[in-house]
Amino acid sequence: MASAGNGSAPHMAGELFKMMAGVDLVHVPYRGQGQALTDLLGGDVQARSLPRPEPPITSGPESCARSR
């Protein structure tokens, strides 16, 4: 699970999700959400913890550009 760094709001939200869902995920800290999103879209990480709800990414370049 990628996040914007250790102790960040997305990291803490991901840890809460892990605890509540009873799943085992490995935290991968990044310096910001931009690189985390790039690695998520590139398949280097399987999940990303978000600081706030975002609209779903459907398909096409405008969908990815809208997400960040």
mmCIF file as Biopython writes it, N, C-alpha, C and O atoms, coordinates in Angstrom:
data_model
#
loop_
_atom_site.group_PDB
_atom_site.id
_atom_site.type_symbol
_atom_site.label_atom_id
_atom_site.label_alt_id
_atom_site.label_comp_id
_atom_site.label_asym_id
_atom_site.label_entity_id
_atom_site.label_seq_id
_atom_site.pdbx_PDB_ins_code
_atom_site.Cartn_x
_atom_site.Cartn_y
_atom_site.Cartn_z
_atom_site.occupancy
_atom_site.B_iso_or_equiv
_atom_site.auth_seq_id
_atom_site.auth_asym_id
_atom_site.pdbx_PDB_model_num
ATOM 1   N N  . MET A ? 1  ? 0.847   -1.160 0.000   1.0 0.0 1  A 1 
ATOM 2   C CA . MET A ? 1  ? 0.000   0.000  0.000   1.0 0.0 1  A 1 
ATOM 3   C C  . MET A ? 1  ? 0.893   1.223  0.000   1.0 0.0 1  A 1 
ATOM 4   O O  . MET A ? 1  ? 1.667   1.434  0.934   1.0 0.0 1  A 1 
ATOM 5   N N  . ALA A ? 2  ? 0.789   2.023  -1.035  1.0 0.0 2  A 1 
ATOM 6   C CA . ALA A ? 2  ? 1.580   3.241  -1.151  1.0 0.0 2  A 1 
ATOM 7   C C  . ALA A ? 2  ? 0.890   4.385  -0.415  1.0 0.0 2  A 1 
ATOM 8   O O  . ALA A ? 2  ? -0.338  4.464  -0.394  1.0 0.0 2  A 1 
ATOM 9   N N  . SER A ? 3  ? 1.681   5.267  0.186   1.0 0.0 3  A 1 
ATOM 10  C CA . SER A ? 3  ? 1.130   6.464  0.821   1.0 0.0 3  A 1 
ATOM 11  C C  . SER A ? 3  ? 2.142   7.586  0.712   1.0 0.0 3  A 1 
ATOM 12  O O  . SER A ? 3  ? 3.267   7.389  0.252   1.0 0.0 3  A 1 
ATOM 13  N N  . ALA A ? 4  ? 1.724   8.769  1.145   1.0 0.0 4  A 1 
ATOM 14  C CA . ALA A ? 4  ? 2.585   9.952  1.058   1.0 0.0 4  A 1 
ATOM 15  C C  . ALA A ? 4  ? 3.524   10.055 2.242   1.0 0.0 4  A 1 
ATOM 16  O O  . ALA A ? 4  ? 3.745   11.155 2.748   1.0 0.0 4  A 1 
ATOM 17  N N  . GLY A ? 5  ? 4.074   8.966  2.693   1.0 0.0 5  A 1 
ATOM 18  C CA . GLY A ? 5  ? 5.099   9.005  3.738   1.0 0.0 5  A 1 
ATOM 19  C C  . GLY A ? 5  ? 4.643   8.484  5.085   1.0 0.0 5  A 1 
ATOM 20  O O  . GLY A ? 5  ? 3.449   8.410  5.377   1.0 0.0 5  A 1 
ATOM 21  N N  . ASN A ? 6  ? 5.624   8.123  5.899   1.0 0.0 6  A 1 
ATOM 22  C CA . ASN A ? 6  ? 5.358   7.602  7.241   1.0 0.0 6  A 1 
ATOM 23  C C  . ASN A ? 6  ? 4.671   8.652  8.105   1.0 0.0 6  A 1 
ATOM 24  O O  . ASN A ? 6  ? 5.112   9.800  8.170   1.0 0.0 6  A 1 
ATOM 25  N N  . GLY A ? 7  ? 3.600   8.256  8.761   1.0 0.0 7  A 1 
ATOM 26  C CA . GLY A ? 7  ? 2.898   9.143  9.675   1.0 0.0 7  A 1 
ATOM 27  C C  . GLY A ? 7  ? 1.960   10.128 9.012   1.0 0.0 7  A 1 
ATOM 28  O O  . GLY A ? 7  ? 1.317   10.922 9.700   1.0 0.0 7  A 1 
ATOM 29  N N  . SER A ? 8  ? 1.864   10.098 7.679   1.0 0.0 8  A 1 
ATOM 30  C CA . SER A ? 8  ? 0.961   11.013 6.983   1.0 0.0 8  A 1 
ATOM 31  C C  . SER A ? 8  ? -0.488  10.558 7.174   1.0 0.0 8  A 1 
ATOM 32  O O  . SER A ? 8  ? -0.745  9.427  7.586   1.0 0.0 8  A 1 
ATOM 33  N N  . ALA A ? 9  ? -1.418  11.446 6.871   1.0 0.0 9  A 1 
ATOM 34  C CA . ALA A ? 9  ? -2.836  11.100 6.988   1.0 0.0 9  A 1 
ATOM 35  C C  . ALA A ? 9  ? -3.189  9.878  6.132   1.0 0.0 9  A 1 
ATOM 36  O O  . ALA A ? 9  ? -3.898  8.992  6.611   1.0 0.0 9  A 1 
ATOM 37  N N  . PRO A ? 10 ? -2.713  9.800  4.871   1.0 0.0 10 A 1 
ATOM 38  C CA . PRO A ? 10 ? -3.010  8.593  4.086   1.0 0.0 10 A 1 
ATOM 39  C C  . PRO A ? 10 ? -2.406  7.318  4.704   1.0 0.0 10 A 1 
ATOM 40  O O  . PRO A ? 10 ? -3.020  6.253  4.645   1.0 0.0 10 A 1 
ATOM 41  N N  . HIS A ? 11 ? -1.219  7.425  5.288   1.0 0.0 11 A 1 
ATOM 42  C CA . HIS A ? 11 ? -0.612  6.270  5.938   1.0 0.0 11 A 1 
ATOM 43  C C  . HIS A ? 11 ? -1.477  5.800  7.100   1.0 0.0 11 A 1 
ATOM 44  O O  . HIS A ? 11 ? -1.748  4.607  7.236   1.0 0.0 11 A 1 
ATOM 45  N N  . MET A ? 12 ? -1.909  6.740  7.938   1.0 0.0 12 A 1 
ATOM 46  C CA . MET A ? 12 ? -2.733  6.381  9.094   1.0 0.0 12 A 1 
ATOM 47  C C  . MET A ? 12 ? -4.080  5.809  8.654   1.0 0.0 12 A 1 
ATOM 48  O O  . MET A ? 12 ? -4.592  4.877  9.275   1.0 0.0 12 A 1 
ATOM 49  N N  . ALA A ? 13 ? -4.658  6.369  7.575   1.0 0.0 13 A 1 
ATOM 50  C CA . ALA A ? 13 ? -5.923  5.841  7.053   1.0 0.0 13 A 1 
ATOM 51  C C  . ALA A ? 13 ? -5.732  4.404  6.549   1.0 0.0 13 A 1 
ATOM 52  O O  . ALA A ? 13 ? -6.595  3.550  6.750   1.0 0.0 13 A 1 
ATOM 53  N N  . GLY A ? 14 ? -4.603  4.151  5.899   1.0 0.0 14 A 1 
ATOM 54  C CA . GLY A ? 14 ? -4.308  2.795  5.430   1.0 0.0 14 A 1 
ATOM 55  C C  . GLY A ? 14 ? -4.123  1.820  6.577   1.0 0.0 14 A 1 
ATOM 56  O O  . GLY A ? 14 ? -4.574  0.677  6.502   1.0 0.0 14 A 1 
ATOM 57  N N  . GLU A ? 15 ? -3.459  2.265  7.642   1.0 0.0 15 A 1 
ATOM 58  C CA . GLU A ? 15 ? -3.284  1.402  8.815   1.0 0.0 15 A 1 
ATOM 59  C C  . GLU A ? 15 ? -4.629  1.097  9.473   1.0 0.0 15 A 1 
ATOM 60  O O  . GLU A ? 15 ? -4.861  -0.024 9.926   1.0 0.0 15 A 1 
ATOM 61  N N  . LEU A ? 16 ? -5.513  2.092  9.524   1.0 0.0 16 A 1 
ATOM 62  C CA . LEU A ? 16 ? -6.850  1.869  10.075  1.0 0.0 16 A 1 
ATOM 63  C C  . LEU A ? 16 ? -7.615  0.875  9.213   1.0 0.0 16 A 1 
ATOM 64  O O  . LEU A ? 16 ? -8.294  -0.009 9.736   1.0 0.0 16 A 1 
ATOM 65  N N  . PHE A ? 17 ? -7.510  1.015  7.891   1.0 0.0 17 A 1 
ATOM 66  C CA . PHE A ? 17 ? -8.157  0.064  6.985   1.0 0.0 17 A 1 
ATOM 67  C C  . PHE A ? 17 ? -7.647  -1.350 7.227   1.0 0.0 17 A 1 
ATOM 68  O O  . PHE A ? 17 ? -8.438  -2.289 7.321   1.0 0.0 17 A 1 
ATOM 69  N N  . LYS A ? 18 ? -6.316  -1.507 7.330   1.0 0.0 18 A 1 
ATOM 70  C CA . LYS A ? 18 ? -5.733  -2.828 7.576   1.0 0.0 18 A 1 
ATOM 71  C C  . LYS A ? 18 ? -6.299  -3.444 8.845   1.0 0.0 18 A 1 
ATOM 72  O O  . LYS A ? 18 ? -6.666  -4.618 8.867   1.0 0.0 18 A 1 
ATOM 73  N N  . MET A ? 19 ? -6.366  -2.640 9.904   1.0 0.0 19 A 1 
ATOM 74  C CA . MET A ? 19 ? -6.846  -3.137 11.188  1.0 0.0 19 A 1 
ATOM 75  C C  . MET A ? 19 ? -8.330  -3.519 11.113  1.0 0.0 19 A 1 
ATOM 76  O O  . MET A ? 19 ? -8.724  -4.585 11.586  1.0 0.0 19 A 1 
ATOM 77  N N  . MET A ? 20 ? -9.140  -2.655 10.524  1.0 0.0 20 A 1 
ATOM 78  C CA . MET A ? 20 ? -10.582 -2.900 10.476  1.0 0.0 20 A 1 
ATOM 79  C C  . MET A ? 20 ? -10.949 -4.022 9.515   1.0 0.0 20 A 1 
ATOM 80  O O  . MET A ? 20 ? -11.881 -4.781 9.781   1.0 0.0 20 A 1 
ATOM 81  N N  . ALA A ? 21 ? -10.228 -4.139 8.398   1.0 0.0 21 A 1 
ATOM 82  C CA . ALA A ? 21 ? -10.531 -5.168 7.406   1.0 0.0 21 A 1 
ATOM 83  C C  . ALA A ? 21 ? -9.859  -6.499 7.725   1.0 0.0 21 A 1 
ATOM 84  O O  . ALA A ? 21 ? -10.219 -7.533 7.162   1.0 0.0 21 A 1 
ATOM 85  N N  . GLY A ? 22 ? -8.880  -6.471 8.629   1.0 0.0 22 A 1 
ATOM 86  C CA . GLY A ? 22 ? -8.186  -7.706 8.978   1.0 0.0 22 A 1 
ATOM 87  C C  . GLY A ? 22 ? -7.322  -8.235 7.848   1.0 0.0 22 A 1 
ATOM 88  O O  . GLY A ? 22 ? -7.178  -9.447 7.689   1.0 0.0 22 A 1 
ATOM 89  N N  . VAL A ? 23 ? -6.749  -7.337 7.065   1.0 0.0 23 A 1 
ATOM 90  C CA . VAL A ? 23 ? -5.889  -7.752 5.955   1.0 0.0 23 A 1 
ATOM 91  C C  . VAL A ? 23 ? -4.443  -7.405 6.272   1.0 0.0 23 A 1 
ATOM 92  O O  . VAL A ? 23 ? -4.167  -6.558 7.123   1.0 0.0 23 A 1 
ATOM 93  N N  . ASP A ? 24 ? -3.526  -8.064 5.581   1.0 0.0 24 A 1 
ATOM 94  C CA . ASP A ? 24 ? -2.107  -7.813 5.782   1.0 0.0 24 A 1 
ATOM 95  C C  . ASP A ? 24 ? -1.558  -7.128 4.536   1.0 0.0 24 A 1 
ATOM 96  O O  . ASP A ? 24 ? -1.465  -7.744 3.474   1.0 0.0 24 A 1 
ATOM 97  N N  . LEU A ? 25 ? -1.195  -5.856 4.665   1.0 0.0 25 A 1 
ATOM 98  C CA . LEU A ? 25 ? -0.631  -5.087 3.562   1.0 0.0 25 A 1 
ATOM 99  C C  . LEU A ? 25 ? 0.723   -4.545 3.989   1.0 0.0 25 A 1 
ATOM 100 O O  . LEU A ? 25 ? 0.941   -4.267 5.168   1.0 0.0 25 A 1 
ATOM 101 N N  . VAL A ? 26 ? 1.627   -4.395 3.038   1.0 0.0 26 A 1 
ATOM 102 C CA . VAL A ? 26 ? 2.943   -3.822 3.310   1.0 0.0 26 A 1 
ATOM 103 C C  . VAL A ? 26 ? 2.894   -2.339 2.952   1.0 0.0 26 A 1 
ATOM 104 O O  . VAL A ? 26 ? 2.484   -1.981 1.848   1.0 0.0 26 A 1 
ATOM 105 N N  . HIS A ? 27 ? 3.310   -1.477 3.878   1.0 0.0 27 A 1 
ATOM 106 C CA . HIS A ? 27 ? 3.327   -0.033 3.628   1.0 0.0 27 A 1 
ATOM 107 C C  . HIS A ? 27 ? 4.560   0.341  2.827   1.0 0.0 27 A 1 
ATOM 108 O O  . HIS A ? 27 ? 5.675   -0.051 3.171   1.0 0.0 27 A 1 
ATOM 109 N N  . VAL A ? 28 ? 4.359   1.106  1.748   1.0 0.0 28 A 1 
ATOM 110 C CA . VAL A ? 28 ? 5.448   1.607  0.920   1.0 0.0 28 A 1 
ATOM 111 C C  . VAL A ? 28 ? 5.380   3.128  0.957   1.0 0.0 28 A 1 
ATOM 112 O O  . VAL A ? 28 ? 4.559   3.722  0.257   1.0 0.0 28 A 1 
ATOM 113 N N  . PRO A ? 29 ? 6.234   3.777  1.767   1.0 0.0 29 A 1 
ATOM 114 C CA . PRO A ? 29 ? 6.164   5.241  1.875   1.0 0.0 29 A 1 
ATOM 115 C C  . PRO A ? 29 ? 6.781   5.945  0.663   1.0 0.0 29 A 1 
ATOM 116 O O  . PRO A ? 29 ? 7.813   5.521  0.143   1.0 0.0 29 A 1 
ATOM 117 N N  . TYR A ? 30 ? 6.136   7.017  0.227   1.0 0.0 30 A 1 
ATOM 118 C CA . TYR A ? 30 ? 6.632   7.860  -0.859  1.0 0.0 30 A 1 
ATOM 119 C C  . TYR A ? 30 ? 6.781   9.274  -0.328  1.0 0.0 30 A 1 
ATOM 120 O O  . TYR A ? 30 ? 6.252   9.594  0.737   1.0 0.0 30 A 1 
ATOM 121 N N  . ARG A ? 31 ? 7.493   10.125 -1.055  1.0 0.0 31 A 1 
ATOM 122 C CA . ARG A ? 31 ? 7.654   11.522 -0.650  1.0 0.0 31 A 1 
ATOM 123 C C  . ARG A ? 31 ? 6.420   12.349 -0.966  1.0 0.0 31 A 1 
ATOM 124 O O  . ARG A ? 31 ? 6.296   13.476 -0.487  1.0 0.0 31 A 1 
ATOM 125 N N  . GLY A ? 32 ? 5.515   11.817 -1.755  1.0 0.0 32 A 1 
ATOM 126 C CA . GLY A ? 32 ? 4.286   12.518 -2.104  1.0 0.0 32 A 1 
ATOM 127 C C  . GLY A ? 32 ? 3.353   11.605 -2.865  1.0 0.0 32 A 1 
ATOM 128 O O  . GLY A ? 32 ? 3.733   10.503 -3.261  1.0 0.0 32 A 1 
ATOM 129 N N  . GLN A ? 33 ? 2.128   12.064 -3.070  1.0 0.0 33 A 1 
ATOM 130 C CA . GLN A ? 33 ? 1.119   11.235 -3.739  1.0 0.0 33 A 1 
ATOM 131 C C  . GLN A ? 33 ? 1.386   11.077 -5.237  1.0 0.0 33 A 1 
ATOM 132 O O  . GLN A ? 33 ? 0.942   10.099 -5.838  1.0 0.0 33 A 1 
ATOM 133 N N  . GLY A ? 34 ? 2.104   12.023 -5.848  1.0 0.0 34 A 1 
ATOM 134 C CA . GLY A ? 34 ? 2.350   11.949 -7.288  1.0 0.0 34 A 1 
ATOM 135 C C  . GLY A ? 34 ? 3.088   10.696 -7.702  1.0 0.0 34 A 1 
ATOM 136 O O  . GLY A ? 34 ? 2.647   9.984  -8.604  1.0 0.0 34 A 1 
ATOM 137 N N  . GLN A ? 35 ? 4.209   10.418 -7.054  1.0 0.0 35 A 1 
ATOM 138 C CA . GLN A ? 35 ? 4.983   9.220  -7.402  1.0 0.0 35 A 1 
ATOM 139 C C  . GLN A ? 35 ? 4.222   7.953  -7.015  1.0 0.0 35 A 1 
ATOM 140 O O  . GLN A ? 35 ? 4.322   6.936  -7.702  1.0 0.0 35 A 1 
ATOM 141 N N  . ALA A ? 36 ? 3.467   8.010  -5.926  1.0 0.0 36 A 1 
ATOM 142 C CA . ALA A ? 36 ? 2.662   6.854  -5.522  1.0 0.0 36 A 1 
ATOM 143 C C  . ALA A ? 36 ? 1.626   6.527  -6.603  1.0 0.0 36 A 1 
ATOM 144 O O  . ALA A ? 36 ? 1.414   5.358  -6.927  1.0 0.0 36 A 1 
ATOM 145 N N  . LEU A ? 37 ? 0.987   7.550  -7.155  1.0 0.0 37 A 1 
ATOM 146 C CA . LEU A ? 37 ? 0.007   7.325  -8.225  1.0 0.0 37 A 1 
ATOM 147 C C  . LEU A ? 37 ? 0.691   6.778  -9.473  1.0 0.0 37 A 1 
ATOM 148 O O  . LEU A ? 37 ? 0.169   5.865  -10.112 1.0 0.0 37 A 1 
ATOM 149 N N  . THR A ? 38 ? 1.852   7.326  -9.828  1.0 0.0 38 A 1 
ATOM 150 C CA . THR A ? 38 ? 2.587   6.841  -10.987 1.0 0.0 38 A 1 
ATOM 151 C C  . THR A ? 38 ? 2.920   5.362  -10.842 1.0 0.0 38 A 1 
ATOM 152 O O  . THR A ? 38 ? 2.744   4.589  -11.783 1.0 0.0 38 A 1 
ATOM 153 N N  . ASP A ? 39 ? 3.400   4.966  -9.663  1.0 0.0 39 A 1 
ATOM 154 C CA . ASP A ? 39 ? 3.749   3.556  -9.453  1.0 0.0 39 A 1 
ATOM 155 C C  . ASP A ? 39 ? 2.510   2.667  -9.388  1.0 0.0 39 A 1 
ATOM 156 O O  . ASP A ? 39 ? 2.564   1.503  -9.784  1.0 0.0 39 A 1 
ATOM 157 N N  . LEU A ? 40 ? 1.394   3.203  -8.893  1.0 0.0 40 A 1 
ATOM 158 C CA . LEU A ? 40 ? 0.146   2.434  -8.895  1.0 0.0 40 A 1 
ATOM 159 C C  . LEU A ? 40 ? -0.304  2.169  -10.330 1.0 0.0 40 A 1 
ATOM 160 O O  . LEU A ? 40 ? -0.633  1.036  -10.681 1.0 0.0 40 A 1 
ATOM 161 N N  . LEU A ? 41 ? -0.318  3.208  -11.154 1.0 0.0 41 A 1 
ATOM 162 C CA . LEU A ? 41 ? -0.735  3.044  -12.547 1.0 0.0 41 A 1 
ATOM 163 C C  . LEU A ? 41 ? 0.251   2.183  -13.330 1.0 0.0 41 A 1 
ATOM 164 O O  . LEU A ? 41 ? -0.142  1.504  -14.279 1.0 0.0 41 A 1 
ATOM 165 N N  . GLY A ? 42 ? 1.525   2.204  -12.946 1.0 0.0 42 A 1 
ATOM 166 C CA . GLY A ? 42 ? 2.541   1.390  -13.609 1.0 0.0 42 A 1 
ATOM 167 C C  . GLY A ? 42 ? 2.602   -0.043 -13.112 1.0 0.0 42 A 1 
ATOM 168 O O  . GLY A ? 42 ? 3.343   -0.858 -13.662 1.0 0.0 42 A 1 
ATOM 169 N N  . GLY A ? 43 ? 1.830   -0.362 -12.073 1.0 0.0 43 A 1 
ATOM 170 C CA . GLY A ? 43 ? 1.795   -1.727 -11.561 1.0 0.0 43 A 1 
ATOM 171 C C  . GLY A ? 43 ? 2.887   -2.060 -10.558 1.0 0.0 43 A 1 
ATOM 172 O O  . GLY A ? 43 ? 3.056   -3.226 -10.201 1.0 0.0 43 A 1 
ATOM 173 N N  . ASP A ? 44 ? 3.642   -1.048 -10.089 1.0 0.0 44 A 1 
ATOM 174 C CA . ASP A ? 44 ? 4.707   -1.311 -9.120  1.0 0.0 44 A 1 
ATOM 175 C C  . ASP A ? 44 ? 4.164   -1.511 -7.706  1.0 0.0 44 A 1 
ATOM 176 O O  . ASP A ? 44 ? 4.793   -2.189 -6.894  1.0 0.0 44 A 1 
ATOM 177 N N  . VAL A ? 45 ? 3.013   -0.932 -7.407  1.0 0.0 45 A 1 
ATOM 178 C CA . VAL A ? 45 ? 2.308   -1.169 -6.146  1.0 0.0 45 A 1 
ATOM 179 C C  . VAL A ? 45 ? 0.870   -1.529 -6.492  1.0 0.0 45 A 1 
ATOM 180 O O  . VAL A ? 45 ? 0.375   -1.150 -7.553  1.0 0.0 45 A 1 
ATOM 181 N N  . GLN A ? 46 ? 0.201   -2.250 -5.615  1.0 0.0 46 A 1 
ATOM 182 C CA . GLN A ? 46 ? -1.156  -2.723 -5.906  1.0 0.0 46 A 1 
ATOM 183 C C  . GLN A ? 46 ? -2.246  -1.851 -5.303  1.0 0.0 46 A 1 
ATOM 184 O O  . GLN A ? 46 ? -3.405  -1.967 -5.701  1.0 0.0 46 A 1 
ATOM 185 N N  . ALA A ? 47 ? -1.912  -0.983 -4.355  1.0 0.0 47 A 1 
ATOM 186 C CA . ALA A ? 47 ? -2.921  -0.140 -3.706  1.0 0.0 47 A 1 
ATOM 187 C C  . ALA A ? 47 ? -2.277  1.160  -3.263  1.0 0.0 47 A 1 
ATOM 188 O O  . ALA A ? 47 ? -1.070  1.226  -3.032  1.0 0.0 47 A 1 
ATOM 189 N N  . ARG A ? 48 ? -3.098  2.191  -3.148  1.0 0.0 48 A 1 
ATOM 190 C CA . ARG A ? 48 ? -2.627  3.497  -2.682  1.0 0.0 48 A 1 
ATOM 191 C C  . ARG A ? 48 ? -3.647  4.034  -1.699  1.0 0.0 48 A 1 
ATOM 192 O O  . ARG A ? 48 ? -4.850  3.984  -1.952  1.0 0.0 48 A 1 
ATOM 193 N N  . SER A ? 49 ? -3.173  4.541  -0.590  1.0 0.0 49 A 1 
ATOM 194 C CA . SER A ? 49 ? -4.041  5.152  0.403   1.0 0.0 49 A 1 
ATOM 195 C C  . SER A ? 49 ? -4.183  6.629  0.061   1.0 0.0 49 A 1 
ATOM 196 O O  . SER A ? 49 ? -3.191  7.316  -0.183  1.0 0.0 49 A 1 
ATOM 197 N N  . LEU A ? 50 ? -5.416  7.111  0.045   1.0 0.0 50 A 1 
ATOM 198 C CA . LEU A ? 50 ? -5.696  8.484  -0.372  1.0 0.0 50 A 1 
ATOM 199 C C  . LEU A ? 50 ? -5.990  9.382  0.821   1.0 0.0 50 A 1 
ATOM 200 O O  . LEU A ? 50 ? -6.557  8.929  1.815   1.0 0.0 50 A 1 
ATOM 201 N N  . PRO A ? 51 ? -5.606  10.664 0.728   1.0 0.0 51 A 1 
ATOM 202 C CA . PRO A ? 51 ? -5.891  11.580 1.824   1.0 0.0 51 A 1 
ATOM 203 C C  . PRO A ? 51 ? -7.355  11.973 1.905   1.0 0.0 51 A 1 
ATOM 204 O O  . PRO A ? 51 ? -7.821  12.383 2.968   1.0 0.0 51 A 1 
ATOM 205 N N  . ARG A ? 52 ? -8.087  11.857 0.813   1.0 0.0 52 A 1 
ATOM 206 C CA . ARG A ? 52 ? -9.516  12.188 0.774   1.0 0.0 52 A 1 
ATOM 207 C C  . ARG A ? 52 ? -10.142 11.392 -0.365  1.0 0.0 52 A 1 
ATOM 208 O O  . ARG A ? 52 ? -9.428  10.915 -1.247  1.0 0.0 52 A 1 
ATOM 209 N N  . PRO A ? 53 ? -11.452 11.242 -0.358  1.0 0.0 53 A 1 
ATOM 210 C CA . PRO A ? 53 ? -12.100 10.512 -1.457  1.0 0.0 53 A 1 
ATOM 211 C C  . PRO A ? 53 ? -11.870 11.215 -2.792  1.0 0.0 53 A 1 
ATOM 212 O O  . PRO A ? 53 ? -11.925 12.441 -2.878  1.0 0.0 53 A 1 
ATOM 213 N N  . GLU A ? 54 ? -11.617 10.435 -3.814  1.0 0.0 54 A 1 
ATOM 214 C CA . GLU A ? 54 ? -11.454 10.951 -5.164  1.0 0.0 54 A 1 
ATOM 215 C C  . GLU A ? 54 ? -12.423 10.221 -6.078  1.0 0.0 54 A 1 
ATOM 216 O O  . GLU A ? 54 ? -12.809 9.088  -5.794  1.0 0.0 54 A 1 
ATOM 217 N N  . PRO A ? 55 ? -12.824 10.868 -7.188  1.0 0.0 55 A 1 
ATOM 218 C CA . PRO A ? 55 ? -13.709 10.170 -8.124  1.0 0.0 55 A 1 
ATOM 219 C C  . PRO A ? 55 ? -12.989 8.973  -8.735  1.0 0.0 55 A 1 
ATOM 220 O O  . PRO A ? 55 ? -11.769 9.000  -8.897  1.0 0.0 55 A 1 
ATOM 221 N N  . PRO A ? 56 ? -13.727 7.935  -9.072  1.0 0.0 56 A 1 
ATOM 222 C CA . PRO A ? 56 ? -13.081 6.746  -9.643  1.0 0.0 56 A 1 
ATOM 223 C C  . PRO A ? 56 ? -12.444 7.038  -10.996 1.0 0.0 56 A 1 
ATOM 224 O O  . PRO A ? 56 ? -12.948 7.848  -11.774 1.0 0.0 56 A 1 
ATOM 225 N N  . ILE A ? 57 ? -11.336 6.371  -11.260 1.0 0.0 57 A 1 
ATOM 226 C CA . ILE A ? 57 ? -10.673 6.473  -12.560 1.0 0.0 57 A 1 
ATOM 227 C C  . ILE A ? 57 ? -11.328 5.451  -13.468 1.0 0.0 57 A 1 
ATOM 228 O O  . ILE A ? 57 ? -11.321 4.257  -13.168 1.0 0.0 57 A 1 
ATOM 229 N N  . THR A ? 58 ? -11.889 5.904  -14.564 1.0 0.0 58 A 1 
ATOM 230 C CA . THR A ? 58 ? -12.518 4.976  -15.496 1.0 0.0 58 A 1 
ATOM 231 C C  . THR A ? 58 ? -11.491 4.566  -16.535 1.0 0.0 58 A 1 
ATOM 232 O O  . THR A ? 58 ? -10.711 3.647  -16.285 1.0 0.0 58 A 1 
ATOM 233 N N  . SER A ? 59 ? -11.465 5.205  -17.676 1.0 0.0 59 A 1 
ATOM 234 C CA . SER A ? 59 ? -10.447 4.883  -18.669 1.0 0.0 59 A 1 
ATOM 235 C C  . SER A ? 59 ? -10.207 6.111  -19.545 1.0 0.0 59 A 1 
ATOM 236 O O  . SER A ? 59 ? -11.039 7.016  -19.602 1.0 0.0 59 A 1 
ATOM 237 N N  . GLY A ? 60 ? -9.089  6.133  -20.211 1.0 0.0 60 A 1 
ATOM 238 C CA . GLY A ? 60 ? -8.756  7.232  -21.101 1.0 0.0 60 A 1 
ATOM 239 C C  . GLY A ? 60 ? -7.870  8.269  -20.450 1.0 0.0 60 A 1 
ATOM 240 O O  . GLY A ? 60 ? -7.843  8.378  -19.225 1.0 0.0 60 A 1 
ATOM 241 N N  . PRO A ? 61 ? -7.146  9.029  -21.246 1.0 0.0 61 A 1 
ATOM 242 C CA . PRO A ? 61 ? -6.185  9.994  -20.713 1.0 0.0 61 A 1 
ATOM 243 C C  . PRO A ? 61 ? -6.836  11.097 -19.885 1.0 0.0 61 A 1 
ATOM 244 O O  . PRO A ? 61 ? -6.241  11.547 -18.906 1.0 0.0 61 A 1 
ATOM 245 N N  . GLU A ? 62 ? -8.052  11.552 -20.250 1.0 0.0 62 A 1 
ATOM 246 C CA . GLU A ? 62 ? -8.679  12.603 -19.457 1.0 0.0 62 A 1 
ATOM 247 C C  . GLU A ? 62 ? -9.074  12.111 -18.076 1.0 0.0 62 A 1 
ATOM 248 O O  . GLU A ? 62 ? -9.108  12.902 -17.133 1.0 0.0 62 A 1 
ATOM 249 N N  . SER A ? 63 ? -9.372  10.839 -17.935 1.0 0.0 63 A 1 
ATOM 250 C CA . SER A ? 63 ? -9.694  10.283 -16.620 1.0 0.0 63 A 1 
ATOM 251 C C  . SER A ? 63 ? -8.472  10.287 -15.716 1.0 0.0 63 A 1 
ATOM 252 O O  . SER A ? 63 ? -8.567  10.647 -14.542 1.0 0.0 63 A 1 
ATOM 253 N N  . CYS A ? 64 ? -7.326  9.890  -16.253 1.0 0.0 64 A 1 
ATOM 254 C CA . CYS A ? 64 ? -6.097  9.890  -15.460 1.0 0.0 64 A 1 
ATOM 255 C C  . CYS A ? 64 ? -5.652  11.315 -15.136 1.0 0.0 64 A 1 
ATOM 256 O O  . CYS A ? 64 ? -5.176  11.579 -14.032 1.0 0.0 64 A 1 
ATOM 257 N N  . ALA A ? 65 ? -5.801  12.219 -16.078 1.0 0.0 65 A 1 
ATOM 258 C CA . ALA A ? 65 ? -5.411  13.612 -15.838 1.0 0.0 65 A 1 
ATOM 259 C C  . ALA A ? 65 ? -6.298  14.238 -14.769 1.0 0.0 65 A 1 
ATOM 260 O O  . ALA A ? 65 ? -5.831  15.064 -13.985 1.0 0.0 65 A 1 
ATOM 261 N N  . ARG A ? 66 ? -7.564  13.856 -14.730 1.0 0.0 66 A 1 
ATOM 262 C CA . ARG A ? 66 ? -8.486  14.404 -13.744 1.0 0.0 66 A 1 
ATOM 263 C C  . ARG A ? 66 ? -8.146  13.931 -12.345 1.0 0.0 66 A 1 
ATOM 264 O O  . ARG A ? 66 ? -8.377  14.655 -11.377 1.0 0.0 66 A 1 
ATOM 265 N N  . SER A ? 67 ? -7.597  12.721 -12.220 1.0 0.0 67 A 1 
ATOM 266 C CA . SER A ? 67 ? -7.335  12.172 -10.894 1.0 0.0 67 A 1 
ATOM 267 C C  . SER A ? 67 ? -6.168  12.871 -10.192 1.0 0.0 67 A 1 
ATOM 268 O O  . SER A ? 67 ? -6.102  12.827 -8.964  1.0 0.0 67 A 1 
ATOM 269 N N  . ARG A ? 68 ? -5.257  13.505 -10.905 1.0 0.0 68 A 1 
ATOM 270 C CA . ARG A ? 68 ? -4.154  14.314 -10.349 1.0 0.0 68 A 1 
ATOM 271 C C  . ARG A ? 68 ? -3.258  14.762 -11.450 1.0 0.0 68 A 1 
ATOM 272 O O  . ARG A ? 68 ? -2.271  15.454 -11.199 1.0 0.0 68 A 1 
#
